[in-house]
Amino acid sequence: MKAIQLQAPGGLEHLQPVDLPDPGAPQAGEIQVRVQARSLNFHDLGVVLGKPGMPDGRIPMSDGAGIVTAVGAGVTEFQQGDAVVSCFFPLWQSGRAAVDNFATVPGDGIDGFAREKVNAPALSFTHAPKGYSHEEAATLTTAGLTAWRALVVDAQIKAGDTVLVLGTGGVSIFALQMARSMGARVIATTSSAAKEERLRELGAEHVINYRDNPQWGDAVQHLTHGRGVDIVVEVGGPSTLPQSIRACRIGGHLALMGVLTGFKGEFPSVELMRKQQRLQGLIVGSREHQQDMIRALETFDWRPVIDCTYPLADIARAFEHQKAGKHFGKVCLSI
């Protein structure tokens, strides 16, 4: 089968196409999936650029969607021909957060989905939403589930809430679409006039250009008449967190899942304390969270926003496009 391996020490130039043996029949408790699509995440980019300690020959990509082609003994949840999508944390089935590293994450701690076929435990997948293309389903594993957990599981969003999303990456666009479907208002940030128009088309009530308004936290306060937003989907990290705290209301919720601006920075702890806000760190979610999300998605009238799709063989070009930051929504890889 065709696959992509990351050769040490990493870097886009070290993503190499290879021919690997067919995985054969799945073992008891496993299913075999012909992988039709994958989606790129900031996490995947960090891996392929050269994550320290990454073994030579790792198969990248944490998100995978495809068709079940064989079922091992004892598997009853899936049958041949089912459309499925992978889980980010295959061993976190349900309950409270139980992982704090990426040792079991496909494309990082174990081989991922940049290959044509994979045999894996059935509990490493869920059914894909009915009617979704494989590319659309592949966007759910990381970006979709992160937005769902941030809004629904942790922040317990309700109709009438106001949500702030930062930028136009996959998590932010998902959060915008989900929040609107649940009756919330959305304020978004961007630095692009063209992207501003698209954000409004997706339902953003207000869009702030953060380059023109570097103190955009104050701009959010103005737009909410001094109250602030109920929920912030914070994908930026250290450089954006101070403005996010400023933008959030007293007693509001900040969902922190991004490091787009780095790993260290100043933290306005006094303002967070004074405003009695909750700062919740999160990394994606459990298989049960994913199943709950998929049931909800099947009731919504929108689909994931896909910026573009590249052939698997052009994986390096796809990552270059993602790295440039010009995409709106998700970048996918297809067979």
VENTAFEN-V961220 format. One record per pair of residues at least 4 apart in sequence whose C-alpha atoms are under 8 Angstrom apart, sorted by the first residue. I is the first residue (numbers start at 0). J is the second residue. Records with the same first field share a line. If there is no record, write none. Layout:
I = J / J
This chain:
0 = 18 / 19 / 20 / 21 / 114 / 115 / 116
1 = 16 / 17 / 18 / 19 / 114 / 115
2 = 16 / 17 / 18 / 19 / 58 / 113 / 114 / 115
3 = 14 / 15 / 16 / 17 / 58 / 59 / 113 / 114 / 312
4 = 14 / 15 / 16 / 17 / 56 / 57 / 58 / 59 / 113
5 = 9 / 10 / 13 / 14 / 15 / 47 / 55 / 56 / 57 / 58 / 59
6 = 13 / 14 / 15 / 55 / 56 / 57
7 = 13 / 49 / 53 / 54 / 55 / 56
8 = 13 / 49 / 53 / 55
9 = 13 / 14 / 46 / 47 / 48 / 49 / 50
10 = 14 / 47 / 48 / 49
11 = 47 / 48 / 315 / 318
12 = 315
14 = 47 / 314 / 315
16 = 312
21 = 116
22 = 116 / 117 / 118
24 = 31 / 69 / 71 / 118
25 = 29 / 30 / 31 / 69 / 70 / 71 / 118 / 119
26 = 30 / 71 / 72
27 = 71 / 72 / 73 / 74
28 = 71 / 72 / 73 / 74 / 120 / 121
29 = 70 / 71 / 72 / 74 / 118 / 119 / 120 / 121
30 = 67 / 68 / 69 / 70 / 71 / 74 / 77 / 118 / 119 / 120 / 121
31 = 67 / 68 / 69 / 70 / 116 / 117 / 118 / 119
32 = 65 / 66 / 67 / 68 / 69 / 116 / 117 / 118
33 = 65 / 66 / 67 / 68 / 115 / 116 / 117
34 = 63 / 64 / 65 / 66 / 112 / 114 / 115 / 116 / 117 / 334
35 = 63 / 64 / 65 / 66 / 115 / 133 / 134 / 333 / 334
36 = 63 / 64 / 65 / 133 / 134 / 137 / 331 / 332 / 333 / 334
37 = 60 / 61 / 62 / 63 / 64 / 112 / 113 / 134 / 137 / 138 / 331 / 332 / 333
38 = 60 / 62 / 63 / 134 / 137 / 138 / 329 / 330 / 331 / 332
39 = 43 / 44 / 60 / 62 / 318 / 321 / 329 / 330 / 331 / 332
40 = 44 / 141 / 142 / 169
41 = 45
42 = 46
43 = 47 / 59 / 60 / 61 / 106 / 107
44 = 48 / 318 / 322
45 = 49 / 50
46 = 50 / 53 / 59 / 106 / 107
47 = 59
49 = 53
53 = 57 / 107
57 = 106 / 107 / 109 / 110 / 111
58 = 106 / 109 / 110 / 111 / 112 / 113 / 114
59 = 105 / 106 / 107 / 110 / 111 / 112 / 113
60 = 105 / 106 / 107 / 111 / 112 / 113
61 = 87 / 104 / 105 / 106 / 107 / 111 / 112 / 140 / 141
62 = 84 / 85 / 86 / 87 / 105 / 111 / 112 / 137 / 138 / 139 / 140 / 141
63 = 84 / 85 / 112 / 137 / 140
64 = 82 / 83 / 84 / 85 / 127 / 133 / 134 / 136 / 137
65 = 82 / 83 / 84 / 133
66 = 79 / 80 / 81 / 82 / 83
67 = 77 / 78 / 79 / 80 / 81 / 82 / 83
68 = 79 / 80
69 = 78 / 79
70 = 74 / 77 / 78 / 79
74 = 121
76 = 121
77 = 81 / 121
81 = 126
82 = 126 / 127 / 133
83 = 124 / 125 / 126 / 127
84 = 124 / 125 / 126 / 127 / 136 / 137 / 139 / 140
85 = 123 / 124 / 125 / 137 / 140
86 = 123 / 124 / 125 / 140 / 285 / 286 / 289
87 = 104 / 105 / 140 / 141 / 283 / 284 / 285
88 = 92 / 103 / 104 / 123 / 284 / 285 / 286
89 = 103 / 104 / 122 / 123 / 124 / 286
90 = 103 / 123
91 = 96 / 97 / 98 / 284 / 285 / 286
92 = 122 / 285 / 286 / 287
93 = 285 / 286 / 287 / 288
94 = 285
96 = 284 / 285
101 = 107 / 108
102 = 107 / 108 / 109
103 = 107 / 108 / 109
104 = 108 / 109 / 111
105 = 109 / 110 / 111 / 112
106 = 110 / 111 / 112
107 = 111
112 = 117
113 = 311
115 = 334
119 = 123
120 = 124
123 = 286
124 = 286
125 = 286 / 289 / 290
126 = 290
127 = 131 / 136 / 293
128 = 136 / 293 / 294 / 296 / 297
129 = 297
131 = 135 / 136 / 302
132 = 136
133 = 137
134 = 138 / 331 / 332 / 333
135 = 139 / 302 / 303 / 304 / 305
136 = 140
137 = 331
138 = 142 / 143 / 169 / 303 / 329 / 331
139 = 143 / 144
140 = 144 / 289
141 = 145 / 283
142 = 146 / 169 / 170 / 173 / 283
143 = 147 / 169 / 170 / 173 / 174
144 = 148 / 283 / 284 / 288 / 289 / 292
145 = 149 / 170 / 256 / 281 / 282 / 283 / 284
146 = 150 / 170 / 171 / 173 / 174 / 177 / 232
147 = 151 / 152 / 174 / 177 / 292
148 = 152 / 153 / 283 / 284 / 288
149 = 153 / 154 / 232 / 254 / 281
150 = 154 / 155 / 156 / 174 / 178 / 230 / 232
151 = 155 / 156
152 = 288
153 = 254 / 279
154 = 230 / 252 / 254
156 = 160 / 178 / 181 / 183 / 230
157 = 181 / 182 / 183
158 = 181 / 182 / 183
159 = 182 / 183 / 184
160 = 182 / 183 / 184 / 228 / 229 / 230
161 = 183 / 184 / 185 / 186 / 228 / 229 / 230
162 = 175 / 178 / 183 / 184 / 185 / 186 / 228 / 229 / 230 / 231 / 232
163 = 185 / 186 / 187 / 228 / 230 / 231 / 232
164 = 171 / 172 / 174 / 175 / 185 / 186 / 187 / 188 / 231 / 232 / 233
165 = 171 / 187 / 188 / 189 / 232 / 233 / 234 / 235
166 = 171 / 187 / 188 / 189 / 190
167 = 171 / 172 / 189 / 194 / 198 / 326 / 327 / 328
168 = 172 / 326 / 327 / 328 / 329
169 = 173 / 304 / 327 / 328 / 329
170 = 174 / 234
171 = 175 / 232 / 234
172 = 176 / 304 / 328
173 = 177 / 303
174 = 178 / 232
175 = 179 / 185 / 201 / 202 / 203
176 = 180 / 201 / 202 / 301
177 = 181
178 = 182 / 183 / 184 / 185
179 = 183 / 184 / 185 / 202
180 = 299
184 = 203 / 204
185 = 202 / 203 / 204 / 205
186 = 203 / 204 / 205 / 206 / 207 / 219
187 = 198 / 203 / 205 / 206 / 207
188 = 195 / 206 / 207 / 208 / 209
189 = 194 / 195 / 206 / 207 / 208 / 209
190 = 194 / 195 / 208 / 209 / 210 / 211
191 = 195 / 208
192 = 196 / 208
193 = 197
194 = 198 / 327
195 = 199 / 206 / 208
196 = 200
197 = 201
198 = 202 / 203 / 206
199 = 203 / 204 / 205 / 206
207 = 212 / 215 / 218
208 = 212
209 = 213 / 214 / 215
212 = 218
214 = 218 / 242
215 = 219 / 242 / 246
216 = 220 / 242 / 243 / 244 / 245 / 246
217 = 221 / 242 / 245 / 246
218 = 222 / 246
219 = 223 / 227 / 228 / 246
220 = 224 / 225 / 226 / 227 / 228 / 245 / 246 / 247
221 = 225
223 = 227 / 228
226 = 247 / 248 / 249
227 = 245 / 246 / 247 / 248 / 249
228 = 246 / 247 / 248 / 251
229 = 247 / 248 / 251 / 252
230 = 247 / 251 / 252 / 253 / 254
231 = 243 / 247 / 252 / 253 / 254
232 = 253 / 254 / 255 / 256
233 = 239 / 240 / 243 / 253 / 254 / 255 / 256 / 257
234 = 255 / 256 / 257 / 258 / 259
235 = 239 / 240 / 257 / 258 / 259 / 260
236 = 240 / 255 / 256 / 257 / 258 / 259 / 260 / 261 / 262
237 = 241 / 258 / 260 / 261 / 262 / 263 / 264 / 265 / 266
238 = 260 / 261 / 264 / 265
239 = 243 / 260
240 = 244 / 266
241 = 245 / 266 / 267
242 = 246
243 = 247 / 253
244 = 253 / 267 / 270 / 271
245 = 270
247 = 251 / 252 / 253 / 276
248 = 274 / 276
249 = 274 / 275 / 276
250 = 274 / 275 / 276 / 277
251 = 275 / 276 / 277
252 = 276 / 277 / 278 / 279
253 = 276 / 277 / 278 / 279
254 = 278 / 279 / 280 / 281
255 = 278 / 279 / 280 / 281
256 = 280 / 281 / 282
258 = 262
267 = 271
268 = 272
269 = 273
270 = 274
271 = 275 / 276 / 277
272 = 276
284 = 288 / 289
285 = 289
286 = 290
287 = 291
288 = 292
289 = 293
290 = 294
291 = 295
292 = 296
293 = 297
294 = 298
295 = 299
303 = 328 / 329
304 = 327 / 328 / 329
305 = 327 / 328 / 329 / 330 / 331
306 = 326 / 327 / 328 / 329 / 330
307 = 329 / 330 / 331
308 = 317 / 330 / 331 / 332 / 333
309 = 313 / 314 / 316 / 317 / 330 / 331 / 332 / 333
310 = 314 / 332 / 333 / 334
311 = 332 / 333 / 334
313 = 317
314 = 318 / 332
315 = 319
316 = 320
317 = 321 / 330 / 331 / 332
318 = 322
319 = 323
320 = 324 / 325 / 326
321 = 325 / 326 / 330
326 = 330
